[in-house]
Amino acid sequence: MKKMLAFFILLSVGYVWAQNQDEAQVRKLVPAFTDAWARSDAEGLAWLFTPDGDLVIPTGQVMSGRDAVGAFYASVFAAGYRGSKGTGEVERMRFIRPDVVVGDGTWSITGAHDKQGKATPEERGVFTFVAVKRDDHWHISALREQTSAIALKSN
């Protein structure tokens, strides 16, 4: 009985440690995203997504697949976002399975310009994401962005 209890304790500790490691890796998606944004690297942003991943922006436009996501970001940078600063923060996340996480966070963009080169106001909002682990790497499977002046609040 003691051996069985010890086994279950070790198994539980191992699971918690693995989940903590995975949570840290998922959280690194945001700095990877903002670093690629800072470089205006549309391809780098696209590679954060799964090959079949999708993005829904605040206008409701949907980009499905890594190529479409990359093309969208390339067009955004060409339209006045090159050189802007994007920030983001994961506020909370929950493991649905050991290889699937859903989470919420906040984002902002400053330093963008309109077609005439005039500075645009700060944009900010919230996002929801689904990340999946494939081949020991976490990728965004779905990202939903919304504009908002309201920060997320935990209950």
C-alpha positions in Angstrom: 0.0 0.0 0.0 2.8 2.4 0.9 4.5 1.7 -2.5 1.3 2.4 -4.3 0.8 5.7 -2.4 4.4 6.7 -3.1 3.9 5.9 -6.8 0.7 8.1 -7.0 2.5 10.9 -5.1 5.4 10.8 -7.5 3.0 10.7 -10.5 1.1 13.7 -9.2 4.3 15.7 -8.5 5.5 14.8 -12.0 2.2 15.9 -13.6 2.2 19.2 -11.7 5.9 19.9 -12.7 5.1 19.1 -16.4 2.1 21.3 -16.4 4.1 24.2 -14.8 6.7 23.7 -17.5 4.1 23.8 -20.2 2.4 26.8 -18.7 5.7 28.7 -18.8 6.2 27.6 -22.5 2.7 28.8 -23.4 3.3 32.1 -21.7 6.4 32.5 -23.9 4.2 32.7 -27.0 3.3 36.4 -26.1 6.9 37.6 -26.0 7.6 35.7 -29.2 4.6 37.4 -30.8 5.6 40.9 -29.6 9.2 40.3 -30.7 8.1 39.3 -34.2 5.8 42.3 -34.3 8.6 44.6 -33.3 10.6 43.3 -36.3 7.5 43.6 -38.6 8.1 39.9 -39.2 4.9 38.6 -40.7 6.3 35.2 -41.4 7.6 34.9 -37.8 4.1 35.7 -36.6 2.6 33.2 -38.9 4.9 30.4 -37.6 3.6 30.9 -34.1 0.3 29.4 -35.4 -0.4 25.8 -36.2 -0.6 25.1 -40.0 -4.4 25.2 -39.7 -4.6 27.9 -37.1 -6.9 30.8 -37.4 -7.1 34.5 -36.4 -10.1 36.6 -36.0 -9.5 40.3 -35.7 -11.8 43.0 -34.1 -13.5 43.7 -37.4 -14.6 40.1 -37.6 -12.3 39.3 -40.5 -11.1 35.7 -40.3 -7.7 34.4 -41.6 -7.5 30.6 -41.7 -4.2 28.8 -42.1 -0.6 29.9 -41.6 -0.2 31.4 -45.1 -3.4 33.6 -44.7 -2.3 34.7 -41.2 1.2 35.7 -42.6 -0.3 37.5 -45.5 -2.6 39.4 -43.2 0.2 40.6 -41.0 2.3 41.5 -44.0 -0.5 43.7 -45.2 -0.9 45.3 -41.8 2.8 46.2 -41.6 2.6 47.7 -45.1 -0.5 49.7 -44.2 1.1 51.7 -41.4 2.0 49.3 -38.5 5.6 48.8 -39.5 7.6 50.2 -36.6 4.7 50.2 -34.2 4.9 48.6 -30.7 2.6 45.7 -29.8 2.3 44.5 -26.3 0.4 41.6 -24.8 -0.1 39.8 -21.5 -1.7 36.5 -20.7 -4.1 37.2 -17.8 -5.2 33.6 -17.2 -5.2 30.2 -18.8 -6.6 26.8 -18.2 -5.5 23.4 -19.5 -8.3 21.6 -21.2 -6.0 18.6 -21.8 -2.3 18.2 -21.2 -1.7 19.4 -24.8 -4.5 22.0 -25.1 -4.7 25.4 -23.3 -7.3 28.1 -23.5 -6.4 31.5 -22.2 -7.3 35.2 -22.1 -5.2 38.3 -22.1 -4.8 42.0 -23.0 -3.1 43.6 -25.9 -2.1 47.1 -27.1 -0.6 48.7 -30.2 1.1 52.2 -30.2 3.0 54.0 -32.8 1.0 53.0 -35.9 0.3 55.4 -38.7 -2.6 55.9 -41.2 -2.2 55.9 -45.0 -1.1 59.5 -44.9 1.6 58.8 -42.4 -0.3 60.5 -39.5 0.1 58.8 -36.1 -3.0 56.9 -35.0 -4.4 56.6 -31.5 -3.4 53.7 -29.2 -5.3 50.5 -29.9 -6.0 48.1 -27.1 -8.2 45.2 -26.2 -8.5 41.7 -25.1 -7.8 38.3 -26.7 -8.7 34.7 -26.2 -6.5 32.0 -27.6 -6.2 28.2 -27.9 -2.7 26.8 -27.9 -1.8 23.2 -28.7 1.3 21.2 -28.1 2.6 19.4 -31.2 6.0 17.7 -31.3 7.0 19.3 -27.9 6.3 22.8 -29.1 3.3 25.1 -28.3 1.6 26.9 -31.2 -1.5 29.1 -31.5 -4.4 27.2 -32.9 -6.9 30.0 -32.6 -6.6 33.7 -31.7 -9.6 36.0 -31.2 -8.9 39.7 -30.7 -11.4 42.3 -29.6 -10.9 46.0 -29.0 -11.8 47.2 -25.6 -10.9 49.8 -23.0 -11.9 47.4 -20.2 -9.2 45.2 -18.6 -9.9 41.6 -17.8 -10.9 40.9 -14.2 -10.6 37.6 -12.4 -13.5 36.4 -10.3 
